[in-house]
Amino acid sequence: MEAAATDLHRQRNRDSTGK
C-alpha cells in the first residue's frame, strides 16, 4: 500500500523539479 503513496510523491516531486 506504500507503493501508491510513493508513486504519488515521486510524480509530484517530478512536477516540481520540471518547473
Sequence and secondary structure as in RCSB ss.txt:
>XXXX:A:sequence
MEAAATDLHRQRNRDSTGK
>XXXX:A:secstr
 HHHHHHHHHHHHHHHHH 
